[in-house]
Amino acid sequence: MCEWYREVDVMAQPVRARRLTDEEGRRLLRIVRRGTHSSVRFRRALIIMASASGNTVPAIARLVAADEDTVRQVIHRFNEIGLDCLDPHWAGGRPRRISPEDEAFLVAAAQTRPTRLGRPFT
């Protein structure tokens, strides 16, 4: 065996949410109990609550039917910025193919009777 290679028996620390404040706990509980929020907020709140309760990442992933990496990302994000991590920040996606003016025209045309547009359909 080469001298520069050493087997190291060091494991990474398990990912855990930091200790919740009383206010954070109340807000998370409200989101989970009411169920009126978006599914993204609901699942992220469940992830944080489960982690703060001592559950492992694999157990949480099974609970919310998510990938373990997703669970880790949510927990890390919560530890960094707090409950702001519950709100999704979409990247924006592909540019629109149709302008707002064209969309308004299409909506107006779809809501107009065909005979007013000079078409024979009923």
C-alpha positions as CSV (number, residue, x, y, z in Angstrom):
1,M,0.0,0.0,0.0
2,C,1.3,3.5,-0.8
3,E,2.3,5.7,2.0
4,W,0.3,8.7,0.8
5,Y,-2.9,6.7,1.0
6,R,-4.5,6.3,4.4
7,E,-7.8,4.8,5.2
8,V,-9.7,7.3,7.3
9,D,-12.7,6.3,9.3
10,V,-14.3,9.7,9.6
11,M,-18.0,10.0,8.9
12,A,-19.7,13.3,8.1
13,Q,-22.0,14.6,10.8
14,P,-25.7,13.8,10.1
15,V,-27.7,16.8,8.8
16,R,-30.0,18.2,11.4
17,A,-32.1,21.4,11.6
18,R,-30.9,23.8,14.3
19,R,-33.0,24.2,17.4
20,L,-36.3,25.9,16.6
21,T,-37.3,29.1,18.4
22,D,-40.8,29.2,20.0
23,E,-42.1,31.4,17.2
24,E,-40.6,29.2,14.5
25,G,-42.2,26.2,16.1
26,R,-45.6,27.9,16.2
27,R,-45.4,29.0,12.6
28,L,-44.4,25.6,11.3
29,L,-47.1,23.9,13.3
30,R,-49.7,26.4,11.9
31,I,-48.6,25.6,8.3
32,V,-48.8,21.9,8.9
33,R,-52.1,21.8,10.8
34,R,-54.0,24.2,8.6
35,G,-52.9,22.7,5.3
36,T,-54.1,25.8,3.4
37,H,-50.6,26.7,2.2
38,S,-49.0,25.5,-1.0
39,S,-47.8,21.9,-1.1
40,V,-44.2,23.1,-1.3
41,R,-44.4,25.1,1.9
42,F,-46.3,22.2,3.6
43,R,-43.6,19.6,2.6
44,R,-40.7,21.9,3.6
45,A,-42.4,22.7,7.0
46,L,-42.7,18.9,7.6
47,I,-39.1,18.4,6.7
48,I,-37.9,21.0,9.1
49,M,-40.2,19.8,11.9
50,A,-39.2,16.2,11.4
51,S,-35.5,17.1,11.4
52,A,-35.8,19.2,14.6
53,S,-37.6,16.3,16.2
54,G,-34.5,14.1,15.7
55,N,-35.5,12.1,12.6
56,T,-32.8,11.1,10.2
57,V,-32.6,12.3,6.6
58,P,-33.6,8.9,5.1
59,A,-36.6,8.6,7.4
60,I,-37.7,12.2,6.5
61,A,-37.3,11.4,2.8
62,R,-39.6,8.4,3.1
63,L,-42.1,10.5,5.2
64,V,-42.5,13.2,2.6
65,A,-41.8,11.0,-0.5
66,A,-38.8,13.2,-1.5
67,D,-35.2,12.5,-2.5
68,E,-32.7,12.6,0.4
69,D,-30.7,15.3,-1.4
70,T,-33.8,17.5,-1.4
71,V,-34.3,17.0,2.3
72,R,-30.7,17.9,3.0
73,Q,-31.0,21.0,0.9
74,V,-34.1,22.2,2.8
75,I,-32.4,21.6,6.1
76,H,-29.2,23.4,5.1
77,R,-31.2,26.3,3.8
78,F,-33.3,26.5,7.0
79,N,-30.1,26.6,9.0
80,E,-28.8,29.4,6.9
81,I,-31.8,31.7,6.4
82,G,-34.6,30.4,8.7
83,L,-38.2,30.2,7.7
84,D,-37.6,32.1,4.5
85,C,-36.5,28.8,3.1
86,L,-40.2,27.7,3.0
87,D,-40.9,30.0,0.0
88,P,-39.9,28.6,-3.3
89,H,-37.7,30.8,-5.5
90,W,-38.3,29.7,-9.1
91,A,-35.5,30.3,-11.6
92,G,-37.9,31.8,-14.2
93,G,-37.8,29.1,-16.9
94,R,-37.9,29.6,-20.7
95,P,-38.7,33.0,-22.2
96,R,-42.4,33.4,-23.2
97,R,-43.2,32.6,-26.8
98,I,-46.2,34.9,-26.8
99,S,-46.4,38.6,-25.8
100,P,-49.0,39.8,-23.2
101,E,-50.8,41.7,-26.0
102,D,-51.1,38.6,-28.2
103,E,-52.4,36.6,-25.2
104,A,-55.0,39.3,-24.5
105,F,-56.1,39.2,-28.2
106,L,-56.4,35.4,-28.1
107,V,-58.4,35.5,-24.8
108,A,-60.8,38.1,-26.3
109,A,-61.2,36.1,-29.5
110,A,-61.9,32.9,-27.5
111,Q,-64.6,34.7,-25.5
112,T,-66.3,36.2,-28.6
113,R,-69.1,34.5,-30.4
114,P,-68.0,33.1,-33.8
115,T,-70.8,35.0,-35.7
116,R,-69.4,38.3,-34.4
117,L,-66.0,37.4,-35.9
118,G,-67.7,36.5,-39.3
119,R,-67.4,32.8,-38.8
120,P,-70.2,30.3,-39.5
121,F,-69.7,28.1,-36.4
122,T,-72.4,27.9,-33.8
